[in-house]
Amino acid sequence: MLLILTVGLGRAPAQLETRVYSYTNSPPRVVERQIRALVPEKPRVSMNPEAGQVLVIAEPSVHEKIASMLHRMDRPPARLYFRVRHNREVKRFSVMDGVPLTLPVSGDPPEDVVARARGRLSPGREKAPAAGTALKVHVKLLREDPPAVRLRIVPAVAFGKEPPYEVVSYDELATDLMLTTENYVDVREALGGHDFYRDFLRTRPTPATPPRPVGLLMSFERLGYGQEGEASEESQEEMEE
């Protein structure tokens, strides 16, 4: 929340105004650095870090720039809301901008996928049971209007009977996808041009059945800020259960 108070100066030139700005989500040193780039005269900027306030003496046009800058800078972190369809199961969840998430692929991955990953395990862990396959996704907000995000996807296989699992990540196969609120991504189709992903995005529920493809559709529903709407959304932890 940004609060601005305007105080008249008794003897100051008419073109100068004193305003007090409040900030809650930005470090004081960052606020001061940004404001002093617009008002370099040291006596005209007075910080009160304990109260989260800064007093500024400047021209009205400069105050407009400061207010606009703090409005953008002091907003809560962006929260991104997604919808994922895994085969026939649909889940909605939200994550903060920049926080990694996990998209489960299969709790019963095909043996060829497991065998390939097993060769990358730490010495002594080669016989650990496979816990499942997933896509590790790093989400980055690219623009706010219209909202667009970048998904950096890395395939991974988890090994172990219980947490903490040992995770084999194929970082060399990281793939970037762009997603807006006006489209959706068929993850299998988007990644299917690579032989590895065609094999990886499969499941084998029973040894008697052949591996079958995993359907994975993902859409970016909206952009929010802070904890807005979180109570009505599923968390990333709930999605992974």
N, C-alpha and C positions, 0 to 999 in steps of 0.2 A: 504494500500500500504506500502510495506517494502522497505526502501532505505538504502543502505549500502555504506559508504564512507571509503576508506582505506587510511591512512596517515602514511608515514614512520617515524620512530623514529630516530632522529639523533644519540643519544648515547645509546639507549636501546639495550639489547642483541638481537642477530639476530633472536632468536626464538619468540620474541614478536612482535605483530602488534597492531596498534591502528586503530579501526574501529568505525564509527559513525552509529548507527542504528536509523531509524525513525519508529514510530508506530502511528497508528491513532484510533484503535478500542479497545485498552486495557488501563486500568487505570495505571498511572505511578508507583504506589506502587506495583502493581502486576508484572509489567515488571522488576522493580528493584529487587523484591524478587526472581524472577526466575533466573535472571542473577547472582545475588550474591550467589545463590546456586552453580553456576559453577565457579564464580570468587569471593571468599570470601574477598580478600584483598581490603579494603575500597578505597585506592587511585586509584585503577585501574578501578573503575566504577564511572562515573560522569553523573548524571541525569540532564536533562534540561526539566522539565515538561511542561513549557510554549510552547516550540517549538516541543514537542513530540519527543525528541531525547535522546539518551544515548550514551556516549563515553565509549568504553571498550578497555582496554589494556590486551591482552591475547595471548596465543599460537594459531597458526592457527587451530589446532584440536578443541580447545575450541570455537573459532569463528564459526566453522562449526556447532557445537552443538547449539550455540546461534542463528545463522541464521535460522536453522531448527526449533528451538523452537518458535521463533517469527513468522515465516511463518505460523505455525499452530495456534498459539495463537492469532495473530493479524488479522485474517481474519474477514470479516463482519459476522454477525449472519447467520446461515443456514436458507434458505427459502425452504419450502417443497411444491411441486406442486401436486395437486390431481385432480382426475376426479370422479364425483359421478353421478350415474344414479338413479333418484328417480322415480319409475315406468317407464314412457317413456321419462321423461325429463332429459337431460344430462347437467351438469354444470361443468366447470373447475374453480379452484380457487387456491390460494396459501396462506400459513400462515408462520409466522416465527416459528422456532423451539421453542417449549415450550409454545407457545401461544394457549390458548384453542379456540376451534371452536364449532359451533352448526350445527348439521345436522337436519333439519326439518323432522318430521315424518308425522304429519297430522294437518291441520287447523280445521278438523272436527273429533275429536277422538270419539270413541264409548263411550256410557254413562257409561258402567261398568268401563272403565279405568278412566274416570273423577270422578266417585263416589268414587273409591278407593283412589284417590289422594286428594279429597276434605276433607277427614277426617284428613289430615295432615296440613290443612291451619291454619293460625293464628286465634285466637279468634276474632270473628266479621267479618271474611272474608269468612265464610262457604258458602255464597250464591253468591260469585263472579263468573262471567261467565268464562268458560274455553276458553283460547285463542289458545290453541294448544298443541301438544306434540312434543318432540324433543329428540335427543341424544346429551348430552354434551360430547365433545371429547377432551381429553388432548393428544396432540401429542408430542412424544419425539423421537428425532433421536438417534438410537441405534448404527449405524455404517455408515461410509461414502462410503466404497468400499467393496462389493457392497452395495448400499444404503438400509437401513432397518429402519423402524420406529415402535414404539409401540403406539397403540391406546388404551387409557383407556376410556371406554365408560360408561356413567351414564345416565339412562333414566330420563326424567323430564317432568312435566306438568306445563304449565304457566296459570295463572288465572288473569283476569282483562280485562276491556274494552279497555285500552290503556296503554302504558308504563308509569311508571315502573311496570312491571308485578310482581306478587308474584309467585315464582317458587318453586314447590315441587320437590325435587331431591331425587332419591332413591340411595343414596351413598352406601348403604349396598349391592347393586346389581352391583357394578362396575365390569366390565369385561375387561380383557386385550386381545388385538388381535395384532398380528405381521403382518406387511405388507412390502413387498419388491417391487421393480420396475418390478419384473418378475411374479407377480401374482396379483390377485384381491381378495377382500373379498365380499362374499354375506352375508351382515350383518344379514339378517333374518335367513339364514341357520346357520351362526356361533353362533347366540344367541338363536336359536329356541329350544335348548335343555332345556331351562328353561320355565316353564309354564307362568311366568309373561311376558316374552318377546313375546311369541306367541300371547298373548292378546294385549300387548302394541303396537306391530308393525302392527296395523290395522287402517283403516279409515272408516268413515261412512258419505259420502257426503250429504245424505238426510235421514230424519227419516224414509222414506218409504223403504229404501234399507237396507239389512243386512250388517253388517261390512265386509269389505274385506281386505285381506292382503296388506301390503305396500311393494313393491319391493325396495331394497336399495343395490346397488352395488357400491363399492368404490375401486379405484385403485390409487396407488402412482406412479406418472409418472416420476418425476425426482427430483434431488436435485440441488439447486442453492445457491447463497450467496448474502446477502444484498438485494438491490432493483433490482437485475438482472432479466430482462424480465417481471417486474411487470406490465408495461404498457399494455402488450398484454394478461394479465390474469385477470380473475374476482377476485375481493376481497371477503373476507369472508362476508362483509356487503352486497355486491351485491347478494351473494348466498342466504342470509336470507330473502331478500325482496320477 
